[in-house]
Amino acid sequence: MLTYLSRFATTFAAKFPFISKDPILKWCLTNTGIQTDRNGNIVPVKNQSPKQRIDGTAALLDCYVGLYEHYNEFTGAI
């Protein structure tokens, strides 16, 4: 079963062209790596240093999950 992070990664480049225009979000994304936990879930982690920030990536993923879970409600409202 695909996780939200997997779905996000597969559709990211094609559907979110605004990323290249936001230097802070782009920086957060370059600081983000992925790790698989013991249950097979993919989770975002900091690439190298604990001082790196991935807050922008986490916020973007939260928004994506909310949209994915409520997509029909969202498209019905617009």
Buried (B, 14 or more C-beta within 10 A) or exposed (E): EEBBBEEBEEEEEEEEEEBEEEEEBEBBBEBBEEEEEEEEEBEBEBEEEEEBEBEBBEEBBEEBBEEEEEEEEEEEEE
